[in-house]
């Protein structure tokens, strides 16, 4: 109890709670499941019919980008901490008694950094293009925009998954930051597959 109330732990606890609250709020704010009517379900900004269309895909994709961003920026890809000492690190910093920057590395670790960076950038690009395709009247339903979006999502999926495969094959004591990156990569892949299905359906993507 004394450790929990230690003033040194308060900023860490507050930061963790704030990050969790912001993450949950963003998902709730943007999702379409504020009410469920059986045949259709609605959120604050749109209504979705329960048919296999692309128009509600951005919920899962937004969550994937957020998962990836958190995993990318946190220092828990590997965790070898114990009750005696703290020893964990991520792609960009290593934490023992205190955290320090790891910088850009070479070899398999540098490859992981590069692929995860490319994946995150492509993920954000895909999210922006998805918003343009669905919500902006001037670009809604545009086939060329959709294909570019599909390419961005494909790059995000491939780069992210390749990065976690490289890291997982060379590191041990994998932790929750790594898990979030894995989940993001898988959701990117599912989103890309659904987009391909949507693209192949007639009359769904306009020229």
C-alpha positions as a Markdown table, in Angstrom:
| # | Residue | x | y | z |
|---|---|---|---|---|
| 1 | Unk | 0.0 | 0.0 | 0.0 |
| 2 | Unk | 2.9 | 2.4 | 0.8 |
| 3 | Unk | 4.4 | 1.6 | -2.6 |
| 4 | Unk | 1.1 | 2.4 | -4.3 |
| 5 | Unk | 0.8 | 5.7 | -2.5 |
| 6 | Unk | 4.5 | 6.6 | -3.1 |
| 7 | Unk | 4.5 | 10.0 | -4.7 |
| 8 | Unk | 7.0 | 8.7 | -7.3 |
| 9 | Unk | 4.4 | 6.3 | -8.7 |
| 10 | Unk | 1.6 | 8.9 | -8.9 |
| 11 | Unk | 2.6 | 10.4 | -12.2 |
| 12 | Unk | 3.0 | 7.0 | -13.8 |
| 13 | Unk | -0.4 | 5.9 | -12.5 |
| 14 | Unk | -2.0 | 9.1 | -13.6 |
| 15 | Unk | -0.5 | 8.9 | -17.1 |
| 16 | Unk | -1.6 | 5.3 | -17.5 |
| 17 | Unk | -5.2 | 6.1 | -16.5 |
| 18 | Unk | -5.3 | 9.2 | -18.7 |
| 19 | Unk | -4.0 | 7.2 | -21.7 |
| 20 | Unk | -6.5 | 4.4 | -21.1 |
| 21 | Unk | -9.4 | 6.9 | -20.7 |
| 22 | Unk | -8.4 | 8.7 | -23.9 |
| 23 | Unk | -8.1 | 5.5 | -25.8 |
| 24 | Unk | -11.5 | 4.2 | -24.7 |
| 25 | Unk | -13.1 | 7.5 | -25.4 |
| 26 | Unk | -11.8 | 7.7 | -28.9 |
| 27 | Unk | -13.1 | 4.3 | -29.7 |
| 28 | Unk | -16.5 | 5.0 | -28.2 |
| 29 | Unk | -16.7 | 8.4 | -29.8 |
| 30 | Unk | -16.0 | 7.1 | -33.3 |
| 31 | Unk | -17.8 | 3.7 | -33.2 |
| 32 | Unk | -21.3 | 2.9 | -34.4 |
| 33 | Unk | -22.5 | 0.9 | -31.4 |
| 34 | Unk | -24.2 | 3.4 | -29.2 |
| 35 | Unk | -27.5 | 1.7 | -29.9 |
| 36 | Unk | -28.3 | -1.6 | -31.5 |
| 37 | Unk | -31.6 | -2.0 | -33.2 |
| 38 | Unk | -31.1 | -5.6 | -34.5 |
| 39 | Unk | -31.3 | -4.8 | -38.2 |
| 40 | Unk | -29.2 | -1.7 | -37.9 |
| 41 | Unk | -27.0 | 0.0 | -35.3 |
| 42 | Unk | -26.1 | 3.6 | -34.8 |
| 43 | Unk | -23.4 | 5.8 | -33.3 |
| 44 | Unk | -23.0 | 9.5 | -32.9 |
| 45 | Unk | -22.1 | 10.1 | -36.5 |
| 46 | Unk | -23.6 | 7.4 | -38.7 |
| 47 | Unk | -26.0 | 4.5 | -39.0 |
| 48 | Unk | -25.0 | 1.1 | -40.3 |
| 49 | Unk | -27.2 | -1.6 | -41.8 |
| 50 | Unk | -26.2 | -5.1 | -40.9 |
| 51 | Unk | -24.9 | -6.0 | -44.4 |
| 52 | Unk | -21.3 | -6.9 | -45.4 |
| 53 | Unk | -20.3 | -3.6 | -46.8 |
| 54 | Unk | -17.2 | -1.5 | -46.4 |
| 55 | Unk | -18.9 | 1.5 | -44.8 |
| 56 | Unk | -18.4 | 0.4 | -41.1 |
| 57 | Unk | -14.9 | -0.9 | -41.6 |
| 58 | Unk | -13.3 | 2.3 | -40.3 |
| 59 | Unk | -14.3 | 1.3 | -36.7 |
| 60 | Unk | -12.0 | -1.7 | -36.6 |
| 61 | Unk | -9.4 | 0.1 | -38.7 |
| 62 | Unk | -9.3 | 3.1 | -36.3 |
| 63 | Unk | -8.8 | 0.8 | -33.4 |
| 64 | Unk | -5.9 | -0.9 | -35.3 |
| 65 | Unk | -4.1 | 2.4 | -35.9 |
| 66 | Unk | -4.5 | 3.3 | -32.2 |
| 67 | Unk | -3.2 | -0.1 | -31.1 |
| 68 | Unk | -0.3 | 0.3 | -33.4 |
| 69 | Unk | 0.5 | 3.8 | -32.2 |
| 70 | Unk | 0.5 | 2.7 | -28.6 |
| 71 | Unk | 2.6 | -0.4 | -29.2 |
| 72 | Unk | 5.0 | 1.6 | -31.4 |
| 73 | Unk | 5.6 | 4.3 | -28.8 |
| 74 | Unk | 5.7 | 2.3 | -25.6 |
| 75 | Unk | 8.7 | 0.5 | -24.0 |
| 76 | Unk | 7.2 | -2.9 | -23.4 |
| 77 | Unk | 8.1 | -5.0 | -26.4 |
| 78 | Unk | 10.3 | -7.0 | -24.1 |
| 79 | Unk | 9.8 | -7.1 | -20.3 |
| 80 | Unk | 12.3 | -8.7 | -18.0 |
| 81 | Unk | 11.3 | -6.8 | -14.9 |
| 82 | Unk | 11.0 | -8.5 | -11.5 |
| 83 | Unk | 10.1 | -7.4 | -8.0 |
| 84 | Unk | 13.8 | -6.4 | -7.5 |
| 85 | Unk | 14.5 | -4.4 | -10.6 |
| 86 | Unk | 12.8 | -2.9 | -13.7 |
| 87 | Unk | 14.1 | -3.9 | -17.1 |
| 88 | Unk | 12.0 | -3.4 | -20.2 |
| 89 | Unk | 12.3 | -1.8 | -23.6 |
| 90 | Unk | 10.5 | -1.0 | -26.8 |
| 91 | Unk | 11.5 | 0.1 | -30.3 |
| 92 | Unk | 12.8 | 3.5 | -29.2 |
| 93 | Unk | 13.7 | 3.5 | -25.5 |
| 94 | Unk | 15.1 | 1.2 | -22.8 |
| 95 | Unk | 14.1 | 1.4 | -19.2 |
| 96 | Unk | 16.0 | 0.1 | -16.2 |
| 97 | Unk | 16.3 | 2.5 | -13.3 |
| 98 | Unk | 15.3 | 5.3 | -15.7 |
| 99 | Unk | 14.4 | 5.3 | -19.4 |
| 100 | Unk | 16.9 | 6.4 | -22.1 |
| 101 | Unk | 16.7 | 6.6 | -25.9 |
| 102 | Unk | 17.8 | 3.6 | -27.9 |
| 103 | Unk | 18.2 | 5.5 | -31.2 |
| 104 | Unk | 18.2 | 3.9 | -34.6 |
| 105 | Unk | 19.8 | 0.4 | -34.6 |
| 106 | Unk | 21.2 | -1.8 | -37.3 |
| 107 | Unk | 20.6 | -5.5 | -38.0 |
| 108 | Unk | 17.3 | -7.2 | -37.1 |
| 109 | Unk | 16.4 | -4.6 | -34.5 |
| 110 | Unk | 16.9 | -1.8 | -37.0 |
| 111 | Unk | 14.8 | -3.7 | -39.6 |
| 112 | Unk | 12.0 | -4.0 | -37.0 |
| 113 | Unk | 12.2 | -0.2 | -36.4 |
| 114 | Unk | 12.0 | 0.5 | -40.1 |
| 115 | Unk | 9.1 | -1.8 | -40.9 |
| 116 | Unk | 7.1 | -0.7 | -37.9 |
| 117 | Unk | 7.6 | 3.0 | -38.9 |
| 118 | Unk | 6.6 | 2.3 | -42.5 |
| 119 | Unk | 3.6 | 0.3 | -41.2 |
| 120 | Unk | 2.4 | 3.1 | -38.9 |
| 121 | Unk | 2.8 | 5.8 | -41.5 |
| 122 | Unk | 0.9 | 3.7 | -44.0 |
| 123 | Unk | -1.8 | 3.0 | -41.4 |
| 124 | Unk | -2.4 | 6.7 | -40.8 |
| 125 | Unk | -2.5 | 7.3 | -44.6 |
| 126 | Unk | -5.0 | 4.5 | -45.0 |
| 127 | Unk | -7.1 | 5.9 | -42.2 |
| 128 | Unk | -7.2 | 9.4 | -43.7 |
| 129 | Unk | -8.1 | 8.0 | -47.2 |
| 130 | Unk | -10.8 | 5.8 | -45.6 |
| 131 | Unk | -12.3 | 8.9 | -44.0 |
| 132 | Unk | -12.2 | 10.8 | -47.4 |
| 133 | Unk | -13.8 | 7.8 | -49.1 |
| 134 | Unk | -16.7 | 7.5 | -46.7 |
| 135 | Unk | -17.4 | 10.9 | -45.3 |
| 136 | Unk | -16.3 | 13.6 | -47.8 |
| 137 | Unk | -18.9 | 14.2 | -50.4 |
| 138 | Unk | -16.4 | 15.2 | -53.1 |
| 139 | Unk | -14.4 | 12.0 | -52.8 |
| 140 | Unk | -17.0 | 9.5 | -51.5 |
| 141 | Unk | -17.1 | 6.3 | -53.6 |
| 142 | Unk | -14.2 | 7.3 | -55.8 |
| 143 | Unk | -12.6 | 4.2 | -57.3 |
| 144 | Unk | -9.1 | 5.6 | -57.7 |
| 145 | Unk | -9.1 | 6.8 | -54.1 |
| 146 | Unk | -10.3 | 3.5 | -52.9 |
| 147 | Unk | -7.5 | 1.6 | -54.7 |
| 148 | Unk | -4.8 | 3.9 | -53.3 |
| 149 | Unk | -6.4 | 3.4 | -49.8 |
| 150 | Unk | -6.2 | -0.4 | -50.4 |
| 151 | Unk | -2.5 | -0.1 | -51.3 |
| 152 | Unk | -1.8 | 1.9 | -48.1 |
| 153 | Unk | -3.7 | -0.6 | -46.0 |
| 154 | Unk | -1.8 | -3.5 | -47.6 |
| 155 | Unk | 1.6 | -1.8 | -47.0 |
| 156 | Unk | 0.5 | -1.2 | -43.4 |
| 157 | Unk | -0.4 | -4.8 | -42.9 |
| 158 | Unk | 2.7 | -6.3 | -44.6 |
| 159 | Unk | 5.2 | -3.9 | -42.9 |
| 160 | Unk | 3.7 | -4.3 | -39.5 |
| 161 | Unk | 3.5 | -8.0 | -39.6 |
| 162 | Unk | 6.9 | -8.4 | -41.0 |
| 163 | Unk | 8.3 | -6.2 | -38.2 |
| 164 | Unk | 6.7 | -8.2 | -35.5 |
| 165 | Unk | 7.8 | -11.5 | -37.1 |
| 166 | Unk | 11.4 | -10.3 | -37.2 |
| 167 | Unk | 11.3 | -9.1 | -33.6 |
| 168 | Unk | 9.5 | -12.2 | -32.3 |
| 169 | Unk | 12.1 | -14.4 | -34.0 |
| 170 | Unk | 15.0 | -12.7 | -32.4 |
| 171 | Unk | 13.7 | -11.5 | -29.0 |
| 172 | Unk | 12.3 | -13.1 | -25.9 |
| 173 | Unk | 10.1 | -12.2 | -22.9 |
| 174 | Unk | 7.7 | -10.5 | -25.3 |
| 175 | Unk | 5.2 | -8.1 | -23.6 |
| 176 | Unk | 2.1 | -6.1 | -24.3 |
| 177 | Unk | 3.5 | -3.4 | -26.6 |
| 178 | Unk | 4.5 | -6.2 | -29.0 |
| 179 | Unk | 1.1 | -7.8 | -28.6 |
| 180 | Unk | -0.6 | -4.5 | -29.6 |
| 181 | Unk | 1.5 | -4.3 | -32.7 |
| 182 | Unk | 0.6 | -7.9 | -33.6 |
| 183 | Unk | -3.1 | -7.2 | -33.2 |
| 184 | Unk | -2.8 | -4.0 | -35.3 |
| 185 | Unk | -1.1 | -5.9 | -38.1 |
| 186 | Unk | -3.7 | -8.6 | -38.1 |
| 187 | Unk | -6.6 | -6.1 | -38.2 |
| 188 | Unk | -4.8 | -4.2 | -41.0 |
| 189 | Unk | -4.7 | -7.5 | -42.9 |
| 190 | Unk | -8.4 | -8.3 | -42.3 |
| 191 | Unk | -9.3 | -4.7 | -43.3 |
| 192 | Unk | -7.4 | -5.1 | -46.5 |
| 193 | Unk | -9.1 | -8.4 | -47.3 |
| 194 | Unk | -12.5 | -6.9 | -46.8 |
| 195 | Unk | -11.6 | -4.0 | -49.0 |
| 196 | Unk | -10.6 | -6.4 | -51.8 |
| 197 | Unk | -14.0 | -8.1 | -51.4 |
| 198 | Unk | -15.7 | -4.7 | -51.5 |
| 199 | Unk | -13.7 | -3.7 | -54.6 |
| 200 | Unk | -14.6 | -6.9 | -56.5 |
| 201 | Unk | -18.4 | -6.4 | -55.9 |
| 202 | Unk | -20.1 | -4.7 | -58.9 |
| 203 | Unk | -21.6 | -1.2 | -58.5 |
| 204 | Unk | -20.1 | -0.6 | -55.1 |
| 205 | Unk | -17.1 | 1.5 | -56.1 |
| 206 | Unk | -17.8 | 4.3 | -58.5 |
| 207 | Unk | -15.4 | 5.7 | -61.1 |
